[in-house]
Amino acid sequence: MTGRVLITGCSSGIGRAACAGLRARGWTVIASARAPEDLDRLRADGFAAVRIDHHDSASIAAGFAEAVDLAGGRIEALFNNAGHGMPGAAEDLPRGALEEVFSSNVFGLHDLTCHAIRHMRAHGGGRIVQHSSVVGFTPLRWRAAYVATKHALEGLTNTMRVELRGTGIHVAILNTGPVTSGFRDRSMAQFDRWIDVDASRHAQFYRTKWRTRREAGRDRFELGPEAVVKKLAHALESRSPRRRYYITTPAYVAAVLTRILPDAAQDWIVSRL
């Protein structure tokens, strides 16, 4: 199966790789981004592109309608890839920071997904792929906001999948571990914007070990974005798509441990990561 797919968060990294990878497989790709300069680059590379800002419902509605027009009236698939991180201990997160990351990673994504569901139901079916994370089913220290949004996304998606049985719309989740992209740098920009290091009881950690982690670069288990594209293609094209796809070794390991270990043991492991 190939057809017309709308992909969000295409300015760089995984979204950009998904555009190129799916086009090479025969898909008609409609890419989305928020910044005008990113849209210009996508169009220069031959992609149809629309502006979608997850913080703006009007932008989401207009962007989806434009994508449908560019696709000739029918979109068979949606890859919800856009979103951002918000590092920092839970107690250091001001309300505004939490609201912003939920606005992008949950509320805006859900808004767009509902537009897609209505469209796909009217046309007899389709595929929706939600880009979650390994932290969609397990916690990780210093990532409380991001963990919370991915847990929320998984709850929405699991419920949605059950409710959509018999409609011809299949919904899948990608649980990605460390993958090369600009995501880490953009997340740290959010940390610098929102976290008051001087007022935190974790100030010494932020200034020493956290800074070392920021500057460490590539994770030893990190894969390139093509690893995500491979699983995405299966979710979109297979006659028997899975409900969930694990990507990178840490995602597989975490999935096993959350099934077999009691909460206390899981907490002990996570506290040492």
N, C-alpha and C positions, 0 to 999 in steps of 0.2 A: 504494500500500500504506500503510495505517495500522494501528495495533493498540495494544498495551500496551508501554510503554517504561520501563525503569528508568534513571534519570539520577543519577550521583553528583556530589558537590560542588556542591550547589544552594543554598548559603547566600547567594550573591551572584554578581555578574558573569556569566560565560558560562553557568554551570550554571543560574542563575536565569532568564536569557534563554531558554535552551533549553527549560525547563519551559513558559514562557509561549508561546513560538513554536510548539512542537510541539502544545500543547493547542489553540491556535488553528487548527492544520491538521487537527484531528480525532483526535489521539492521546490515549489514556488514559495519563496521566503518573503514575508513581510516583517521587517525588523522594527523595533521601537527603541527609543531612547528619550531622554528628557532634554538634554542640552542641544541647541540648534547646531553647534559645531560638530557634535557627534552624528546628528542626522545628515549633515552635509557630507561627512566622510563615508557614511554608509551608502548614500546615493551615488557618490563618486565611484564606489566599488561595485555599482550595478544592482544594489538592493532597493526594492521599494521600502520606504521608511516612513513611520508615523510618530508623532510626538505623544507619549503617554507619561504623565506624571502621577505617580501613585498617591500623592498627597492632594490631588485635585480631581473630584468626581466628574466635573465637566470635561476635563482633559481626557479622562478615561473613556467616557461615553463618546466624545468626538473622535478620539484616536481609534477606538474599536470600529466605529462606523466608517471611518476613512479606510481602515484596513480591509473591511468587507468590500468596499468599492474597488480598492486596488486588486483584490483577489477575484474580482468578477462576480461578486455576489455570494461567494461561499468560502468559508474557512473550515477546513476539516480538523485542524489541530491547533492547540495553544500550549506553548511552553512558558510557564510562569517562572522566569529566571531572575527578574529584577529584585533587588533588595539590598540592604546594607547592614553592617554590624554595628555594635555599640559596646565596646569593651568596658570593663570596670566592675568592681565588686557591687553586689546588689545594694548594699547600704549606701553606696556613694552615688547612686543613680537619682538625679532629680526627676521629678514627675515629667517635666518637659522632654527629657531625653527618652524616657520610656514611651511617652505618647508618640514621639516622632518615629521611633523604630517600629512601633506597632502600626502606625499610619502607613508606612511603606511596606513592611513585610507581611502584614495581615489584612488590614482594612482595604488598602488600595488593591492588593492582589485579589481579595475576595470580590471586590466591586467588579473588577475586570472579568473574573471567572464567571460571575453571574450573567454578565452580558454574553459571554461565550456559551454558557449553558442554554440560554434562551435561543440563541442563534442555532446551535447544534440540534436542539430538540425540534426546531422548525424544519430542519433539513434531514432528520432521521438518524443523527448520530455524530460521533466525532471522538477525538482523543484529547485529554487534558493531562499534562504532566506538570506536577508541582515540584519545584526545586527546593527540597528541604535540606537536611544536614544530618550528620551523625548525632548532633545535639538535639535533633527532633525527638529522640527517644532516650537520651541519657544526658545528665548535666555535665558542665565543664566549668571549673573555677574561673572567675574573672570575666565571664561571658553571660551574666544573668539575663540581660535584656534580650540578647540574640537567642539564647536557649528558650526563653519564655515565648518568643514569637514563633519559633520553629515547633515547639510543643503545641501551640495554638493552631498553627497551620496543619499539623498532623491530625489534630482532633477534628477540625473542619473537614479535612479531606477524607478521613475515614468515614465520617458520617455521610458526607456527600456521596461517596462511592456506593454506600448501601442504598441511599435514597434514589440513586440513578439507575439501579438495576432494572433491566428491561427497556431502557430508553435508547440503547445503542451508543451511549456515551460511556467511555471507559476512562477512569481516573487513576493515574499512577503517581507514585512518590519516588523521587531520587534522593537517597541518603548519602550525601557526599562527605568524604573526609577531606584532608588537605589536598588542594588542587591549585596549581599555579594560576594566579590571576592578580589583578590589582586590588582584590577585595581587602587584603590585610592592610594595605596603605590607606585605603579609604576609611576603614574602620578606625584606625588610629587617629585619623583626622577628627572623627567624632569624639574619641576619647579626649583629645586636646580641647575640643570645644566645650564639652559638658562636665568633665570630672575636675573637681576642685582638689587637686593633689594635696595642697597645703593643709586642708581641713580634714583629710582622711586619716584614719588610724592605720591605713595601709601605705602611708606616704613613703616610708623608707623602702618598702617593696617596689612601689611604682618607680622610684628613682634609681633603683639598682637592678634587681633581677628582671623587672618588667622592661626596663630600657634595654637590657641585654637581649631579651626575647624579641623586642621590636626590631633590633638591628641584626638578628641572627640570620634572616633570610629564609631560604628554602628548608622545609621540614624533610627529614630523612625518608618519610613515607609518602612524600608528595608526588602526585602524578600530574601530567599535563592535561589540559582541558579536553584533549581528544578522548580521554577515558570516560568523560561525562557524555560526550557526543555519541560514543558507541552504545552506551546504555539507553540514551535518549532515542536513538534510532530504533532500537528494539521495542521500546515502549510505544513508539508511533507506528511502526510498520508490521510488527508481528501479528499473526492471526490469533495468537494466545499471549497477549502481553501480561506481564506480571503486575501485581499490585504494588510491589516495592522493589527497588533496585539499590544494592549496596555498591559504593564506589570507593576504592582504596582499602588497604589492609586494616587500618584502624576502624573503619565502618563495619567490616565483617567481624572483627574481634569484639567490638562493643556490642554488636547484635547478639552474639553468643553469650557474652558475660551477663547481659541484662536478663537473659532467659534462665540462666542456671544459678546465678548467685543471689543470695539474700541482699536486701537493701543495705544492711550494715557493711557487708563485704564490698559492695559497689561503692559506697561512700568512702571507704578506706582507700580504694584504688584511685578514685577521682581526686581525693585530697592530696595525692602525691604526684599528680600530673602537672 
